[in-house]
Amino acid sequence: MSTTTAPAKTSPAVRGATSGRHGKLRLHHTATPYLLCAPYLLLLATFVLGPALFGVWVSLHDWDFMLPQKPFIGLDNYKNLLDSSSVIYEPFWKGMRATAIFVVASVPFLISIPLLIAILLNRHFPGRTFFRAMIFAPFVLGIAVIGVLFNYLLDAQFGLINWLLGFVGVGPIGWAQTQPWAWIALVGMTVWWTLGFNTVIYLAGLGNIPAEQYEAAELDGAGAWGKFRFITIPGLRTVLVFVITTTILASANMFGQSYLVTKGGPGDSTRTAIMVMTEEGLRQFKMGTASAMSYVLALFLAVISIINFIVMRERKS
């Protein structure tokens, strides 16, 4: 003879309490990601999105700090940048030309030299950590320190570089006073100052490439060039997209080096677009025109970044 026990009935109060707890847990799990993102979103809106939208608003006005009224003028600031008879047309496009020259001259070095250094520092040898730290060390220095340092190094009469060149019968060279030496000086100091950052990024990417791939390639008879072409470069594809994009953006925003070392000279040959914007907005108080310039430059950089992503994207075979 067997007996069965009827299942215990749950009272409505208990069922309501259990349902309430589950509802609170579901609400908690739903809200948690948004709460975790809230500090970042707040900072993004305050320091990036807000100023960007306000800059667009300023560019649509005759925004002069010295005038109480800031009348709305629509797209006139942008039209003036495209009107060859405008006062601001020539300075702005000369600045854009100087910016383009610096980007074209510096970016190839800032991409290739750190890659070669990263490949060397990725090997195992005594003192590897020390050399990695030394390569990155200049990057932590501020632009004011770099400017003072290279003003002494590049001085036409008493600079260390001209003094060393004198031993081989060269010089003296007016690094900040003549072209193309001014561009060579600006590119050289920028490469020395910032190559450590890209080197560290490359090292992180190289660390994610399995060593077995190199061993297999070596067994197949691949040399150093073959391993670099078919393993290293494909393995660094996403890293290269990041490095190329950020390097172009940083070079296009070059300001401190030219401002501190060449003062935009000789003439206005190294006066970049950022320097023109600074002059227009902070010295001439024409913030509307300066804002319009910044968005024209941003448009060019956005197009270049998109092209870079399209060219460097991974294609399916």
C-alpha positions in Angstrom: 0.0 0.0 0.0 1.5 3.3 -1.1 0.6 6.8 -0.1 0.9 9.9 -2.2 1.5 13.3 -0.8 -0.2 16.2 -2.5 2.1 19.1 -3.5 2.1 21.9 -1.1 0.1 24.9 -2.4 1.9 28.2 -2.5 -0.1 31.0 -1.0 -0.9 34.0 -3.1 1.2 36.2 -0.9 4.3 34.0 -1.4 3.8 33.9 -5.1 3.4 37.7 -5.2 6.6 38.2 -3.2 8.6 35.7 -5.5 7.3 37.4 -8.6 8.2 40.8 -7.2 11.8 39.6 -6.5 12.1 38.2 -10.1 10.8 41.5 -11.5 13.3 43.5 -9.5 16.2 41.2 -10.6 15.1 41.6 -14.3 15.0 45.3 -13.9 18.4 45.3 -12.2 20.0 43.3 -15.0 18.4 45.5 -17.6 19.5 48.7 -16.0 23.1 47.6 -15.0 24.7 48.1 -18.5 23.2 51.6 -18.8 24.3 52.6 -15.3 27.9 51.4 -16.0 28.0 53.4 -19.3 26.4 56.5 -17.7 29.7 58.1 -16.5 31.3 57.7 -19.9 28.3 58.9 -21.7 28.1 61.9 -19.4 31.7 62.9 -20.1 31.3 62.2 -23.8 28.3 64.5 -24.0 29.9 67.2 -21.8 33.3 67.4 -23.4 32.8 66.0 -27.0 29.3 66.1 -28.3 28.2 69.3 -26.6 31.2 71.4 -27.7 31.0 69.9 -31.2 27.3 70.9 -31.6 28.1 74.3 -30.0 30.9 74.7 -32.5 28.5 74.2 -35.4 26.2 76.8 -33.9 29.1 79.3 -33.6 30.2 78.7 -37.2 26.8 79.9 -38.4 27.2 83.3 -36.6 29.4 86.3 -36.9 30.8 85.4 -33.5 33.1 88.1 -32.2 34.0 88.2 -28.6 34.4 92.0 -28.8 30.9 92.6 -29.9 27.8 92.3 -27.8 25.7 91.0 -30.7 26.5 87.9 -32.6 24.2 87.9 -35.6 23.2 84.8 -37.5 24.8 84.7 -40.9 24.0 81.1 -42.0 26.7 79.5 -44.2 28.5 82.8 -45.0 31.6 81.7 -43.0 31.9 78.6 -45.1 31.2 80.5 -48.3 34.1 82.9 -47.5 36.5 79.9 -47.2 35.6 79.0 -50.8 35.6 82.6 -52.2 39.0 83.6 -53.6 38.1 87.3 -53.1 37.6 86.7 -49.3 40.2 88.0 -46.9 40.4 84.6 -45.1 40.6 82.5 -48.3 44.4 82.7 -48.9 45.6 82.2 -45.3 43.3 79.2 -44.7 44.2 77.3 -47.8 47.9 78.1 -47.4 47.5 76.6 -43.9 45.8 73.5 -45.4 48.6 73.2 -47.9 51.2 73.3 -45.1 49.2 70.8 -43.1 49.1 68.4 -46.1 52.8 68.7 -46.7 53.5 67.8 -43.0 51.1 64.9 -43.2 52.6 63.5 -46.4 56.2 64.0 -45.1 55.7 62.6 -41.6 53.1 59.8 -41.7 55.2 57.3 -43.8 58.1 57.6 -41.2 55.7 57.4 -38.2 54.3 54.2 -39.7 57.4 52.4 -41.0 60.1 53.2 -38.4 58.0 52.2 -35.3 57.1 48.9 -37.1 60.8 48.1 -37.8 61.7 49.0 -34.2 58.8 46.9 -32.8 59.9 43.9 -34.8 63.4 44.2 -33.4 62.2 44.8 -29.8 59.8 41.8 -30.1 62.8 39.5 -30.1 64.2 38.0 -26.9 67.6 39.6 -26.0 69.2 41.0 -22.8 67.9 44.5 -21.9 64.8 44.3 -24.1 62.6 45.9 -21.4 65.1 48.8 -21.0 65.2 49.6 -24.7 61.4 49.4 -24.9 61.2 52.0 -22.1 63.7 54.2 -23.7 61.9 54.2 -27.0 58.7 55.2 -25.3 60.2 57.8 -22.9 60.2 60.9 -25.3 56.5 60.5 -25.8 55.7 61.4 -22.2 57.4 64.8 -22.6 55.2 67.8 -23.2 55.4 69.8 -26.4 56.8 72.8 -24.4 59.8 70.6 -23.3 60.3 69.3 -26.8 60.2 72.9 -28.3 62.8 74.2 -25.9 65.0 71.2 -26.5 65.0 71.4 -30.2 65.4 75.2 -30.2 68.8 74.6 -28.6 69.6 71.6 -30.9 68.6 73.4 -34.1 70.1 76.8 -33.3 71.9 78.1 -36.5 75.0 79.3 -34.6 75.2 77.4 -31.3 73.1 74.3 -32.0 74.5 70.9 -31.2 73.4 69.5 -34.6 75.2 72.2 -36.6 78.3 71.7 -34.4 78.3 67.9 -35.2 77.8 68.6 -38.9 80.8 70.9 -38.8 83.1 67.9 -38.2 82.1 66.6 -41.7 82.3 70.0 -43.4 78.6 70.7 -43.5 76.8 73.7 -42.3 75.8 75.8 -40.7 72.2 75.2 -41.7 69.4 77.5 -40.8 67.0 74.8 -39.7 64.2 77.1 -38.7 64.9 79.9 -41.2 65.2 78.2 -44.6 63.3 75.6 -46.6 63.3 72.6 -47.0 65.3 72.4 -43.8 62.4 73.8 -41.7 60.2 70.9 -42.8 63.0 68.4 -42.3 63.5 69.7 -38.7 59.7 69.6 -37.9 59.3 66.1 -39.3 62.5 64.8 -37.6 61.6 66.2 -34.2 58.0 64.8 -34.5 59.2 61.3 -35.5 61.7 61.2 -32.6 59.1 62.5 -30.1 56.1 60.3 -31.0 57.4 57.1 -32.6 57.3 55.4 -29.1 53.5 55.4 -29.1 53.1 53.6 -32.4 56.0 51.2 -31.4 54.1 50.1 -28.3 50.9 49.6 -30.3 52.8 47.5 -32.8 54.4 45.4 -30.0 50.9 44.6 -28.6 49.8 43.5 -32.1 52.9 41.4 -32.6 52.3 39.7 -29.3 49.0 38.4 -30.6 50.5 36.7 -33.6 51.0 33.0 -32.7 54.7 31.9 -32.8 53.6 28.7 -34.5 52.8 30.5 -37.7 56.4 31.7 -38.0 57.7 28.3 -37.2 55.5 26.7 -39.8 56.6 29.3 -42.4 60.2 28.7 -41.6 59.7 24.9 -42.1 58.2 25.7 -45.5 61.3 27.6 -46.4 60.0 31.2 -46.0 62.7 33.8 -45.4 62.5 37.0 -43.3 60.8 38.9 -46.1 58.3 36.1 -46.7 57.4 35.9 -43.0 57.0 39.6 -42.8 54.8 39.8 -45.9 52.6 36.8 -45.3 52.4 36.6 -41.5 53.3 39.9 -39.9 51.5 42.3 -42.1 48.2 40.3 -42.3 48.4 39.7 -38.5 48.7 43.4 -37.9 46.0 44.5 -40.3 43.6 45.9 -37.7 46.6 47.4 -35.8 47.7 49.1 -39.0 44.3 50.6 -39.6 44.4 52.1 -36.1 48.0 53.3 -36.4 47.5 54.9 -39.8 44.3 56.6 -38.9 45.4 58.0 -35.6 48.8 59.1 -37.1 47.1 61.0 -39.9 44.8 62.7 -37.5 47.6 63.7 -35.1 49.8 65.0 -37.9 47.0 67.0 -39.4 46.5 68.7 -36.0 50.2 69.6 -35.7 50.6 73.0 -33.9 53.1 73.1 -31.1 56.2 72.1 -33.1 55.7 74.8 -35.7 54.6 77.4 -33.2 57.6 76.9 -30.9 60.4 76.1 -33.3 59.8 77.8 -36.7 57.1 80.3 -35.6 55.2 79.4 -38.8 58.2 80.4 -40.9 60.1 81.0 -43.0 57.4 83.3 -44.2 54.2 81.4 -43.6 55.4 78.1 -45.2 55.0 76.1 -42.0 51.9 77.9 -40.7 49.5 75.0 -40.4 45.7 75.1 -40.6 45.5 74.9 -36.8 47.8 77.9 -36.5 45.5 79.9 -38.8 42.5 78.9 -36.8 44.2 79.9 -33.6 45.1 83.3 -35.0 41.7 83.9 -36.4 39.8 82.8 -33.3 41.9 83.8 -30.3 43.7 86.9 -31.7 41.3 88.3 -34.2 38.3 87.1 -32.1 36.5 85.7 -35.1 35.3 82.5 -33.6 32.7 82.0 -36.2 35.2 81.9 -39.0 37.6 79.7 -36.9 34.9 77.2 -36.2 34.0 77.0 -39.9 37.7 76.3 -40.7 37.8 73.5 -38.1 34.8 71.8 -39.6 36.2 72.0 -43.1 39.4 70.4 -41.8 37.4 67.8 -39.9 35.5 66.9 -43.1 38.8 66.3 -45.0 40.1 64.1 -42.2 36.8 62.2 -42.1 37.0 61.4 -45.8 40.7 60.3 -45.5 39.8 58.1 -42.5 36.9 56.4 -44.4 39.2 55.8 -47.4 41.8 54.3 -45.1 39.2 51.9 -43.6 38.0 50.9 -47.0 41.5 50.2 -48.4 42.7 48.4 -45.3 39.6 46.3 -44.6 40.0 42.6 -44.6 38.7 41.0 -47.7 37.3 37.5 -48.0 39.1 35.3 -50.4 
